[in-house]
Structure formats: C-alpha cells, structure tokens
Amino acid sequence: MSDEQQADRPPARFEATWDALETRVGYRFRDRGLLKVALTHKSAGAHQNYERMEFLGDRLLGYIVAETLYRRFPNDNEGELSKRLAAAVSQKRIAEIARRWEAGRAAVVAREVRKEGFVERPGLLADLCESVLAAVYLDGGMQALRRVVETHWGQAFSDEDAKQGDERSLLQEWCQARALPLPVYACRAEGPDHEKTFSASVSISTLSHDTYSAEAIASSKKLAMQQAAAKLFACIRKQKL
C-alpha cells in the first residue's frame, strides 16, 4: 500500500464537504485517504500534502486531453493540436473547474491562509484540481479518470470551444498570411465599478478596401476582445474570404 493510501481518516468536519465534492466531481472514493492528501495544503503541517499528486495529475490530464484531441481532430496539424491543448489545460480553465467543484472550500489549509483568501487563487485552485484528478486515478484507475475528464472537459473538446481564447492570434495570422494590415481593436468600459462590463470591437481591411468588423460585450476587456475576434473570424470563414 502506498504512503498516500495510508493517510489518516479525514477530520469529521470535512466529511460533508468532501461528500459534496465527490458528487460534483462525479466519483466516489473507495479510499478517502487519497482525497484527503489531494486536498491538503502544506500550510496544514501534515506529513503529506497535495504537491506530489498535483505533479502526477498535471501529466495525466495533459495525456488524456492530448490523446482525445488527436483522435477527435484527425485533420489538424501539430500546431493546431498544440493550440487546442493549451486552451484545454490552461490554468484559467482548470481553476474554473476547481471552483465548480468548490475545491477551495474543501481544502485543508492553515486558518491564516484561508483568511487571506489564498485558497481561491487560480494557481492553487488549478493545483488542487490536478491533485484530485491524480487521486481519482490512484483510486479507480485510468478509465475512472477518463470519465471524469470527459465530463468536465467535454466542452473543451468541441470544435469551436477548443480554440476559445486563441481567436485573436488566429485572426492576426490570417491577416499576415494575406499581407493585410493587422486587426484594429477598440474597447470601452461601461457601468459602475462593481458591475463594470467591457465592450470591444475589432475590424480588418482587405486589399480591395472592404472593411469587416465585429463587436462583443463581456465581463473583462480581454474576454470581450477575444469574443469579438471569434465573431469576426467566424464571419471570415463563413464568407470564405
């Protein structure tokens, strides 16, 4: 039996929280000790913490996502597959999945660390998510882990969403390949500080002096620009420019 499997039974106060996390993840652990290690931060002073599992989970997630993309997009070249992989396993995406699992709430950390809000930082949330994936693998094997990844990363494998967040570079590459001026972006903020939204527009000009543009509104400047670029790039592909 591994050191992880010999972890002590989790404190009673965490049982209900971890029950809820298992429900959100979609996997019931046979060995709860593995889940305890996966959610324990080094600040808790425990003999074992999540760091080794995070190392394993990161590699397992990358492998499963890469293999899935390879099979699902047989016409993509290496560069296109790499872009899809980067989007699917980005810290932002993994941290968002961890938030849906409420992994921060379930984490075992020192009281002062929790008070500082450290457990809700994207970096730690992503690490906790990957450590939980490793715990699933150690407890139930590769097939169990595949089911979890397919459930929570399914949208990342769709044709359009797999490239989400990369449309700005795709649009720029499209212009450069045709010796066109680079896309022009404009962005403005609207609303009060606590409910601010961002409106972004992007436009391109062709050699025939035609202009194409698109707009989007989102909760951040970066996201609004990405969505505007995605709309414009979709228009370009539809019209086969």
N, C-alpha and C positions, 0 to 999 in steps of 0.2 A: 504494500500500500504506500502511495506517495506521501510526502510531507503535507501536501495540500489536503489530501483525504483524511489526514489525522487531525485536522483543525478541530478545535473545541466546538461544542454546540453553541450556536449564536445566543447572545443575551435575549431573554424573553421579550424585552421591549422592542426588539427588531422583528420578531416573528410575523406580526400582522403586516408590517411594511414590506417585508420580503415576500409574503404571500401575494400581496398586491403586485409587486414587481414581477413575480413569476407569471401571473395572469397576463400582464401587459407584454412580457417577452413572448409568451406562448410556450413555455417549457417548465415542467415540474422537475425539480432536482431530486434525485434519489439520495445524494449526499449533500446535505445543506452546508456542510463544512466548506465545500468548494465555493459556494456562493458567498459565504462569509469572507473568505480570503479575497475573492474578487472585488468585494465592496469595502475592504478595509484599507484606509489610508495610513501611511507610515507615521503620521502625527498621533495616531491612536496608541502607539507604543507596543503594538502586538508583535509577536515573533515573526509572523508572516503578513505580507500586505499584497496589494494588487499588482505591483510592478512587474513581477515575473509573468503573471498571467496576461498583462497588457502586452508584453513583448510577444507572447505566443498568439494572442488574439489578433494583433495587428497583421501578422503574417498569414494567419488563417483566412481572415476577411479578404485580404488582397488576393489570395489564391482563388477563393471561391468566386469573387467578383470577376477576376481576370478570365477564369475558365468560362463563366457564364457569358461574358461579353464575346469571347472568342467564338462560342457556339452560336450565339444569337445574331451576330452581325458578320456573316461569312464574307461579305463584300468589302468590309472595312480594312484599310491598310493598318500598318503598325502604328503610325502617327494618330490616326483616328481612334484606334482602340485605346491608346495611351491617354488621349483626352477624355474619353468616356470613363476610363478607370480613375483618373484624377478627380473627376467630378463626383463619381460614386463614393469614393473613400475620402473625400475632403473632410477636414476637421469640422467644418460647419455642418455638413450633413450628419456625420456621426454624432456630434454633440446634440443635434436636434432630435435624433432618435433616442439618445440617452435622456433628454428632457421629457419625451413622451413616456418613457419608462419610469420617470421620476427617480432616476438613479442617484441624484444628489441627495434627495431626502432619505434614501435607503443606505447611504454611505456611512461607514463607521469612521468618524474623524474626531479629533480633539475639539472640545467645546469652543475654544477661542478661534479655531479655524472655521468652524461653522458660522460663528457670529460675524466673521469678516466676509462671509459670502463666498468663500473660496470654492465651495462645492458646486457653485453654479457657474463657474468659469468654464468657457468652452473647452479649454485644454484638458482640464481634469474630467469633465463630463465625457469627452471622447475617450480618454484613457479608461474610465470606468466601463464604458460601453464595450470596448475591446476586451477588457478583462472578463466581463460577463460572458462574452462570446467564447473565450477560451474555457471558462468554467463549464459551459454547455458542452463543448467538445470533449473535455476530460470526463464529464459525467455520462454523456449519451452517445459520443462518437460523431463521426463526420456527417452521417445522414441527419441526425438531430440538428446539428449546426446548420446544415444546408437549408433545412426547413425554416429555421429562424431567420437566416439571411434573406431567403426568398420572400418571406413575409414582410420584413421591414425595409428591405432594399428593392422590392419589386418595382417601384416607380422609377428607380434609378436605371433600370434595365430597359425602359421604354425608349423608343427611337428618339423622341423629342427631348424627354427629360434627361436622358443620358448626356446630352450636350448642354444642359442648362448651366448658365453661368459662363459659358465659353463662346457665346454668340458674338460678343464684341470682337474677339480675336478672329473668329471666322469671317466676320464682315470685313475686318481690316485686310485679311489675307485675300478675300475676293477682290477688293479694290486694287490691291497691289498687283495681283496677277493680271489685271487688265489695264495697268498703268493709269489708274484713276486717282483723283485726289482722295485723301483719307476721309473717313466719315467725320462729320461735324456734329458734336453733341452740345446740347444746352440743357441746363437743369435749374429748377427753381423750387424753393421750399414754400409750403403753404400751411396755414393753420397755426394754432398756439403751440408753444414749446412741448407741452405734454402730449399733444396729439398731432405732431407735425407729419405731413406727408410730402413726398417729392415727386414732381412732375418732370419727366425727361423727354427730350425729343432728339432724334438723330436723322441726318439727311446725307444723301450722297448725290453726286452729279456725274452723269455719264459723258462720254466723248461727244455725244450728239446734243449735249447741253440740257438733257432732260434731268429733272430732279425728283428723287423718290425720298419719302420721309415716313416716320412712324413716331408715335408717342406712347408713353406708359406712365402710370402712377403707382407708386409703391411706398413702403414704409422707410426706405433708405435711398439715398442718392445712388449708391452702387447698384442696388436691385432694380431701381427704375431704369437706369441706363442699360442694364442687361436685358430687361424685358423689352425695351424699345428696340434694341439691336436685334433681339429674337424676332420681333414682329416684322422688322424691315427685311431681315434675311429670309424669313418665310415668304414674304412678298416677292423677293427676288427669285427664289426657287420656283414659286408658282408661275411667275411670268416668264421664266427661263431666260432671264436677261444675260 
